[in-house]
Amino acid sequence: MKRIIHICLWLLTGIFAEVSLSAQNPFIYHKGKTYKDVAAYRMEEIIDLNTHTPSTPILYEQQVPEHQSTLSYKVALPLYVRGIFFSRDSRPGDYQWPNNTNRLLPWMFNHLEDLTRSDYASIPSNALPSASGDALLLELADGEYLFAKAIAGSNSLSWFQVNQDGTLTLYVSTLGEDALTGRLPLLIFRKSSSVYHVFSDAYDSLIADKAVSALRKRADKQYFNAFDYLGWCTWEHYHYDIDETKILNDIDAIEASGIPVRYVLIDDGHIANKNRQLTSLVPDKKTFSERMEPHHEAQTSR
């Protein structure tokens, strides 16, 4: 049978650029850097999601203290049955949120402090959840849903931290030494009787506020044609342990299954390297044959 599955190669390479930083902001990323319990100016006002009814769904700080680069707020939550916290996974010595994070994972809990336990089930990752994250979904005791998301401003970034005692803290920072100024966006939150509408309502509100967002709905965006079809990526199944035989066997299995997968994404691990450092931009000859050639109809996207 003629294969109808297009094999796409995804080369993940670092793009390095020299950036001119002002003397006020010497912040440097380095491996292992974490903002857990970072030193911050504690604001007296509590963000109470039980009673707070802002005029808009986005909560702003109108009175920013002078000469402060990082603020923190205690967040009071309504009674809830269960919830999901969105953060990356936490690996010893690895980058920590909000430093160099490329994904968010949904961590289920009955009590927020569950996320801080060393015996957490580690699903959907094989590592533990990071206590610092981007968003929170709660199923409330009254049957409604609450979604809260930390947001960024022109010179600030907000994030949530789950504490050992099950409380929640909101941080907002420049991530440097320059001071927070102006009308400061902190978070967006919405309530709804529908778990679907609580997300769509929040993002509709975020898209509408051009001061904090340049987002557009997926329906309003144009994607290259691979996104019109179902695909499968090798990374979560194999990580770096891939070769041509495995990929071809899996493609045969996909075709035999009848699942309408049109694209297979061969992720990191197929490019020639030595000690995980690239030696060429061609497939590794030890694991992939020289038959792999570019598809003339392939499309690239910047």
Protein Blocks (a to p, Z undefined) as FASTA:
>chain_A
ZZfbdcdddddddddddddddfklmcccdehiacehiacdddfbdcdfklgccfbfbdcd
fbdcehiabdcddddddddfbdcdddddddehiacdfehiabdcddddfbfklmmpckbg
hiabfbdcdfbdfbdcdddfkopacdddddddfkbccdddddfkopacddddehiabdce
hjddfbdcdddfbfklmmmmmmmmmmmmmmloccdcfklpccdfklmpccddfklmnmmm
ccfklmmmmmmmmmmnopacfbdcddehiacceehiafbfcdcfklpcfkbccdfkbccd
ZZ
